[in-house]
Amino acid sequence: MKPSDKAINIITEYEGFSATPYMDPNDGWTIGYGHLIKPGETFLAITREQGRALLRSDVAQAELAIADLVKEPLTQGMYDALVSFVFNIGRGQFSRSTMLKHLNAGDRLAAFQEFDRWIIDDGKKLLGLARRRAAEGCVFLSDD
């Protein structure tokens, strides 16, 4: 399974875009839609199209995490939602999540309900995360 445009669109909408490198306090030098600049990469400026190409490469880590950790079959909608979700929270947090436990138990409704639990950062509820999780939840429930 591969992420559809729905997954990429959620990520691009909620990650935001920077045409030039910026210092992310948590990750280091970043560009585009959250692409962490690796040693040997040099960017002065990129277009949105180039940012989407980098993103398509970057979501491979989320795809790998889902392939390794989720044992139950997924619909395309569920997969797309999870790609965005795992891209945002990372493999480590996903591997320890109650959402993953529910998915692997075959309880899709309980897994869906977990999206609402991931809207807090530094002890504060964030409207942007709440919106992203709502978007992911809608895609998760879609028939695609």
C-alpha positions as CSV (number, residue, x, y, z in Angstrom):
1,M,0.0,0.0,0.0
2,K,1.2,3.5,-0.8
3,P,0.0,6.8,0.6
4,S,-2.5,8.6,-1.7
5,D,-2.8,12.3,-2.2
6,K,-5.1,12.5,0.8
7,A,-2.2,11.6,3.1
8,I,0.2,14.0,1.5
9,N,-2.5,16.8,1.5
10,I,-3.1,16.5,5.2
11,I,0.6,16.6,5.9
12,T,1.2,19.6,3.6
13,E,-1.7,21.5,5.1
14,Y,-0.8,21.1,8.7
15,E,3.0,21.0,8.5
16,G,3.2,24.3,6.7
17,F,5.8,25.1,4.0
18,S,9.1,27.0,4.2
19,A,10.9,27.7,0.9
20,T,14.1,28.4,2.8
21,P,15.9,26.6,5.6
22,Y,14.9,27.3,9.2
23,M,16.1,26.0,12.5
24,D,13.5,23.8,14.1
25,P,14.3,23.8,17.8
26,N,13.5,20.1,18.1
27,D,15.0,18.7,14.9
28,G,17.6,21.0,13.5
29,W,17.7,22.6,10.0
30,T,14.5,22.0,8.1
31,I,13.0,23.0,4.8
32,G,9.8,22.5,2.8
33,Y,7.1,20.5,4.6
34,G,9.2,19.5,7.6
35,H,12.1,17.9,5.7
36,L,15.1,17.6,8.1
37,I,18.2,18.6,6.2
38,K,20.7,15.7,6.2
39,P,24.4,16.0,6.2
40,G,25.5,16.6,2.6
41,E,22.2,18.2,1.5
42,T,22.3,21.9,0.6
43,F,19.2,24.0,0.0
44,L,19.0,27.7,-0.5
45,A,15.4,27.7,-1.6
46,I,12.9,25.2,-3.0
47,T,9.5,25.3,-4.6
48,R,6.4,23.8,-3.2
49,E,6.7,21.0,-5.9
50,Q,10.2,20.3,-4.7
51,G,8.9,20.3,-1.1
52,R,6.2,17.7,-2.0
53,A,8.9,15.5,-3.6
54,L,11.0,15.7,-0.5
55,L,7.9,14.9,1.6
56,R,7.0,11.9,-0.5
57,S,10.5,10.6,0.3
58,D,10.3,11.5,4.0
59,V,6.9,9.6,4.5
60,A,8.8,6.4,3.7
61,Q,9.7,6.2,7.4
62,A,6.0,6.4,8.4
63,E,5.2,3.8,5.8
64,L,7.9,1.5,7.2
65,A,6.6,1.9,10.7
66,I,3.1,1.1,9.7
67,A,4.2,-2.0,7.7
68,D,6.3,-3.2,10.7
69,L,3.9,-2.5,13.5
70,V,0.3,-2.8,12.2
71,K,-0.7,-6.5,11.9
72,E,-4.3,-6.1,10.8
73,P,-5.4,-5.2,7.3
74,L,-6.1,-1.5,6.6
75,T,-8.3,0.3,4.1
76,Q,-6.7,3.0,2.0
77,G,-8.3,5.7,4.1
78,M,-7.0,4.1,7.3
79,Y,-3.5,3.9,5.8
80,D,-3.5,7.5,4.6
81,A,-4.6,8.7,8.0
82,L,-2.0,6.7,9.7
83,V,0.8,7.9,7.4
84,S,0.0,11.5,8.4
85,F,-0.3,10.6,12.1
86,V,2.9,8.6,12.3
87,F,4.8,11.2,10.2
88,N,3.7,13.7,12.9
89,I,4.3,11.7,16.1
90,G,7.1,9.4,15.0
91,R,7.6,5.6,15.1
92,G,8.5,5.5,18.8
93,Q,5.4,7.1,20.1
94,F,3.2,5.2,17.6
95,S,4.8,1.9,18.7
96,R,3.8,2.5,22.3
97,S,0.4,4.0,21.5
98,T,-3.0,2.7,22.6
99,M,-4.1,3.4,19.0
100,L,-1.7,0.7,17.7
101,K,-2.9,-1.8,20.4
102,H,-6.5,-1.2,19.2
103,L,-5.6,-1.5,15.6
104,N,-3.8,-4.8,16.2
105,A,-6.8,-6.1,18.2
106,G,-9.0,-5.4,15.2
107,D,-11.0,-2.6,17.1
108,R,-11.1,0.1,14.4
109,L,-13.6,2.2,16.3
110,A,-11.5,2.3,19.4
111,A,-8.4,3.1,17.2
112,F,-10.3,6.0,15.6
113,Q,-11.3,7.4,18.9
114,E,-7.6,7.7,19.9
115,F,-7.0,10.5,17.4
116,D,-8.6,12.9,19.9
117,R,-6.0,12.0,22.5
118,W,-3.1,13.4,20.4
119,I,-3.9,17.1,20.4
120,I,-1.7,18.1,23.3
121,D,1.9,19.5,23.1
122,D,3.8,20.7,26.1
123,G,0.7,20.2,28.3
124,K,-1.4,22.5,26.1
125,K,-4.3,21.6,23.8
126,L,-3.4,23.0,20.4
127,L,-6.1,24.0,17.9
128,G,-3.8,23.1,14.9
129,L,-3.3,19.6,16.3
130,A,-7.0,19.2,17.0
131,R,-7.8,20.2,13.4
132,R,-5.1,17.8,12.0
133,R,-6.5,14.9,14.1
134,A,-10.0,15.7,12.9
135,A,-8.8,15.6,9.3
136,E,-7.0,12.4,9.9
137,G,-10.0,10.9,11.6
138,C,-12.3,11.8,8.7
139,V,-9.8,10.1,6.2
140,F,-9.5,7.1,8.6
141,L,-13.2,6.5,8.4
142,S,-13.5,7.0,4.6
143,D,-14.1,4.0,2.4
144,D,-11.0,4.6,0.3
